[in-house]
Amino acid sequence: MKKQLLIIGFVWPEPKSSAAGSRMMHLIEIFQSKAYDITFATSCAKSDNAFDLESIGVITKAITLNDSSFDVFIKELNPDIVLFDRFMIEEQYGWRVAEQCPHALRLLDTEDLHCLRKGRKQALKDNTVFDIDHLYNDVAKREIASIYRCDLSIMISEVEIEILKHQFKVDEHLLQYLPFLLDSISLKSQKELPNYKKREHFITVGNFLHEPNVDGLIHLKENIWPFIRKKLPKAEIHVYGAYESQKANQLHSVEDGFLIKGFVEDINEVMQHYRVCLVPLRFGAGLKGKIVDAMLNGTPCVTTSIGAEGMYGDLDPNGFVEDDPKEFTIKAIELYTNKIFWAGKQKNGVKIINIRFDKLLFTADFLHRLELLQNGLEAHRKSNFTGTMLMHHTLQSTKYMSKWIEEKNK
């Protein structure tokens, strides 16, 4: 009998719009490789950019928040594993899963550490250096509690695992490193990448609904691009991303060579036309899908320490990492105009993909870890008393709040 996986989604996956959407598709691919029957359930409305999950054999289900109909649904499905897409989903449905299917393995995909992103945003707003006080915010209390309540949390960044282990004292037996899971770039594919002379202009990419992207774009327009444009008057920067807003479109300027292009169906095809990718993020967390896209398509980057976090490990970056706007500008111009530098950074990107993100390096270990957990779930949970305690209190509080809301909505 086939094993059942239930994914409870925060949103419908949009792999063409966000790194989170691509991440979800990678996870689905892993479980399909082991012949799981997969059901994707969400209370979120489906957007035009949502991937057609049923086209790849995934069953979809609309569910309702704070409604006991979910209890009937999950009890009937009786999944072997439940995957929560971000901690907010575990807060809403975790207690119901524990109550109706106590033997199901509860898996959390954090996407990235939301408390880290919030803390960095606050530090930027306050114009202060990010420190532990920014990290220990209200989101952290919720997010860490969710990690403890689950049997295993998937972490996309090694840096964030270290933060959880050392700052929050989370036991590593509750954590699993699972970065972007990509196909390696073959020698043939490397040779087919357009070279320096066949490319022109700068590119930046990012979903306009994501606050770090919008802040980075404004920072780029105001503090970086004018100086690049002054040195390279014929160069343009083209901005791609889903859900462009009025605020973003106001940055569009043909005169300045700052062009908002909006959503694109195939970022890979587009990315290969550009010489340099700029990623001037000032806050954020997790791994940056835009940098991965650049490396896959042979487009060197200039980014910040926030953008580079967790990306390169001990390897040389596919470009430069600079936080100071002036130095960022200098490196962007140098990378754009120096063919030798550029070619070396392109090769670095290929090396990073093949050494750090080849899916064959991670998939088998992850599936083996799940199998061990399923076979020893009772012992695993007994060793996580904090999680058991938090689930007990969640059942006493969140459960009855949800039931009160359900009654109120009748």
Secondary structure, DSSP 8 states (H G I E B T S, - for coil): ---EEEEEESS---TTT-HHHHHHHHHHHHHHHTT-EEEEEESS---TT---GGGGT-EEEE--TT-THHHHHHHHH--SEEEEESHHHHHHHHHHHHHH-TTSEEEEE-SS-HHHHHHHHHHHHHTS---HHHHSSHHHHHHHHHHHHSSEEEES-HHHHHHHHHTS---GGGEEE----B----HHHHHHS--GGG--SEEEE--TTSHHHHHHHHHIIIIIHHHHHHH-TT--EEEE-SS--HHHHTT-BTTTTEEEEE--S-HHHHHTT-SEEEE--SS--S--HHHHHHHHTT--EEE-HHHHTTTSTTS--SEEE--SHHHHHHHHHHHHH-HHHHHHHHHHHHHHHHHHSBGGGTHHHHHHHHHHHHHTHHHHHHT-HHHHHHHHHHHHHHHHHHHHHHHHH-
